[in-house]
Amino acid sequence: MATLRNLAIGLIRQAGYTKIAATIRKIKYDTALLIAILGLGTPS
């Protein structure tokens, strides 16, 4: 579980976000942001 958490934090940081907790809260409701952070597209 720690490995998955670190992977998620790394992806968020690589996408340029510095406020990790706030970004995770946003991702729960914004699938476009999630897709952008995963590198599968851009936010609309």
DSSP file (Angstrom, degrees, kcal/mol; ACC not computed):
  #  RESIDUE AA STRUCTURE BP1 BP2  ACC     N-H-->O    O-->H-N    N-H-->O    O-->H-N    TCO  KAPPA ALPHA  PHI   PSI    X-CA   Y-CA   Z-CA
    1    1 A M     >        0   0    0      0, 0.0     4,-2.4     0, 0.0     5,-0.2   0.000 360.0 360.0 360.0 -38.1    0.0    0.0    0.0
    2    2 A A  H  >  +     0   0    0      1,-0.2     4,-2.6     2,-0.2     5,-0.2   0.876 360.0  54.3 -63.4 -36.2    2.9    2.4    0.8
    3    3 A T  H  > S+     0   0    0      2,-0.2     4,-2.1     1,-0.2    -1,-0.2   0.916 109.3  46.8 -64.6 -42.7    4.3    1.8   -2.7
    4    4 A L  H  > S+     0   0    0      2,-0.2     4,-2.5     1,-0.2    -2,-0.2   0.897 112.0  51.0 -66.0 -39.7    1.0    2.7   -4.3
    5    5 A R  H  X S+     0   0    0     -4,-2.4     4,-2.5     1,-0.2    -2,-0.2   0.930 111.3  47.6 -62.4 -45.3    0.7    5.8   -2.1
    6    6 A N  H  X S+     0   0    0     -4,-2.6     4,-2.4     1,-0.2    -1,-0.2   0.867 110.5  52.5 -64.9 -36.1    4.2    6.9   -3.0
    7    7 A L  H  X S+     0   0    0     -4,-2.1     4,-2.3     2,-0.2    -1,-0.2   0.935 110.4  47.6 -63.4 -46.0    3.5    6.3   -6.7
    8    8 A A  H  X S+     0   0    0     -4,-2.5     4,-2.2     1,-0.2    -2,-0.2   0.921 113.0  48.1 -61.8 -44.6    0.4    8.5   -6.5
    9    9 A I  H  X S+     0   0    0     -4,-2.5     4,-2.5     1,-0.2    -1,-0.2   0.906 111.0  51.7 -63.6 -40.8    2.2   11.3   -4.7
   10   10 A G  H  X S+     0   0    0     -4,-2.4     4,-2.6     1,-0.2    -1,-0.2   0.900 109.4  49.2 -62.1 -41.5    5.0   11.1   -7.3
   11   11 A L  H  X S+     0   0    0     -4,-2.3     4,-1.6     2,-0.2    -1,-0.2   0.891 111.0  50.2 -65.5 -39.1    2.6   11.4  -10.2
   12   12 A I  H  <>S+     0   0    0     -4,-2.2     5,-1.9     2,-0.2     4,-0.3   0.930 113.2  45.5 -65.1 -44.5    0.9   14.4   -8.5
   13   13 A R  H ><5S+     0   0    0     -4,-2.5     3,-1.7     1,-0.2    -2,-0.2   0.903 110.2  54.0 -64.9 -40.7    4.3   16.1   -8.0
   14   14 A Q  H 3<5S+     0   0    0     -4,-2.6    -1,-0.2     1,-0.3    -2,-0.2   0.823 102.6  58.4 -63.7 -30.7    5.5   15.3  -11.5
   15   15 A A  T 3<5S-     0   0    0     -4,-1.6    -1,-0.3    -5,-0.2    -2,-0.2   0.542 125.3-104.1 -76.9  -5.8    2.3   16.9  -12.8
   16   16 A G  T < 5S+     0   0    0     -3,-1.7     2,-0.4     1,-0.3    -3,-0.2   0.531  75.1 136.2 100.4   6.7    3.4   20.1  -11.1
   17   17 A Y      < -     0   0    0     -5,-1.9    -1,-0.3     1,-0.1    -2,-0.1  -0.731  27.3-179.1 -90.4 136.3    1.1   20.2   -8.1
   18   18 A T        +     0   0    0     -2,-0.4     2,-1.2     1,-0.2    -1,-0.1   0.681  68.5  72.9-105.9 -24.1    2.6   21.1   -4.7
   19   19 A K     >  +     0   0    0      1,-0.2     4,-2.1    -7,-0.1     5,-0.2  -0.733  61.5 177.9 -94.4  90.3   -0.4   20.7   -2.4
   20   20 A I  H  > S+     0   0    0     -2,-1.2     4,-2.5     1,-0.2     5,-0.2   0.926  73.9  46.9 -63.4 -51.3   -0.7   17.0   -2.4
   21   21 A A  H  > S+     0   0    0      1,-0.2     4,-2.0     2,-0.2    -1,-0.2   0.908 114.1  47.9 -61.2 -43.2   -3.7   16.6    0.1
   22   22 A A  H  > S+     0   0    0      1,-0.2     4,-2.0     2,-0.2    -1,-0.2   0.889 111.8  50.4 -64.9 -38.8   -5.7   19.3   -1.7
   23   23 A T  H  X S+     0   0    0     -4,-2.1     4,-2.4     2,-0.2    -2,-0.2   0.899 108.1  52.2 -67.1 -40.2   -5.0   17.7   -5.1
   24   24 A I  H  X S+     0   0    0     -4,-2.5     4,-1.3     1,-0.2    -1,-0.2   0.903 109.1  50.7 -63.0 -40.3   -6.1   14.3   -3.9
   25   25 A R  H  < S+     0   0    0     -4,-2.0     4,-0.5     1,-0.2    -1,-0.2   0.894 111.3  48.4 -63.5 -39.0   -9.4   15.8   -2.6
   26   26 A K  H >X S+     0   0    0     -4,-2.0     3,-1.3     1,-0.2     4,-1.3   0.891 104.6  59.6 -66.4 -39.7   -9.9   17.4   -6.0
   27   27 A I  H 3< S+     0   0    0     -4,-2.4     7,-0.2     1,-0.3    -1,-0.2   0.829  93.4  66.4 -60.4 -32.9   -9.2   14.2   -7.9
   28   28 A K  T 3< S+     0   0    0     -4,-1.3    -1,-0.3     1,-0.2    -2,-0.2   0.810 116.1  26.0 -59.4 -29.5  -12.0   12.4   -6.1
   29   29 A Y  T <4 S+     0   0    0     -3,-1.3     2,-0.6    -4,-0.5    -1,-0.2   0.494 115.3  64.7-112.6  -6.9  -14.6   14.6   -7.9
   30   30 A D     X  +     0   0    0     -4,-1.3     4,-1.7    -3,-0.2     3,-0.4  -0.824  50.2 176.6-125.0  91.7  -12.7   15.6  -11.1
   31   31 A T  H  > S+     0   0    0     -2,-0.6     4,-2.5     1,-0.2     5,-0.2   0.805  81.8  61.1 -66.7 -28.0  -12.0   12.7  -13.3
   32   32 A A  H  > S+     0   0    0      2,-0.2     4,-2.1     1,-0.2    -1,-0.2   0.897 104.7  49.0 -64.2 -38.7  -10.5   15.0  -16.0
   33   33 A L  H  > S+     0   0    0     -3,-0.4     4,-2.5     2,-0.2    -2,-0.2   0.908 109.8  51.8 -65.5 -41.9   -7.8   16.0  -13.5
   34   34 A L  H  X S+     0   0    0     -4,-1.7     4,-2.1    -7,-0.2    -2,-0.2   0.923 110.1  48.3 -59.6 -45.3   -7.2   12.4  -12.6
   35   35 A I  H  X>S+     0   0    0     -4,-2.5     5,-2.5     1,-0.2     6,-0.7   0.890 111.6  50.5 -63.5 -39.4   -6.7   11.5  -16.3
   36   36 A A  H ><5S+     0   0    0     -4,-2.1     3,-0.9     4,-0.2    -2,-0.2   0.915 110.3  48.7 -65.6 -42.6   -4.3   14.5  -16.7
   37   37 A I  H 3<5S+     0   0    0     -4,-2.5    -1,-0.2     1,-0.3    -2,-0.2   0.862 108.3  54.0 -67.1 -34.9   -2.2   13.5  -13.7
   38   38 A L  H 3<5S-     0   0    0     -4,-2.1    -1,-0.3    -5,-0.2    -2,-0.2   0.618 116.1-118.7 -72.5 -10.9   -2.0    9.9  -15.0
   39   39 A G  T <<5S+     0   0    0     -3,-0.9    -3,-0.2    -4,-0.5    -2,-0.1   0.713  82.3 117.9  82.3  21.0   -0.7   11.3  -18.2
   40   40 A L  S   <S-     0   0    0     -5,-2.5     2,-0.3    -6,-0.2    -4,-0.2   0.458  83.1 -30.3 -98.9  -2.7   -3.6   10.0  -20.3
   41   41 A G  S    S-     0   0    0     -6,-0.7    -2,-0.2    -5,-0.2    -1,-0.1  -0.965  70.8 -78.6 177.3-166.7   -4.9   13.3  -21.5
   42   42 A T        -     0   0    0     -2,-0.3    -7,-0.1    -3,-0.1     2,-0.1  -0.912  47.0 -99.4-121.1 150.1   -5.3   17.0  -20.6
   43   43 A P              0   0    0      0, 0.0   -10,-0.1     0, 0.0   -12,-0.0  -0.379 360.0 360.0 -67.5 147.3   -7.9   18.6  -18.3
   44   44 A S              0   0    0     -2,-0.1   -11,-0.0     0, 0.0    -2,-0.0   0.453 360.0 360.0 -87.9 360.0  -10.9   20.1  -20.0
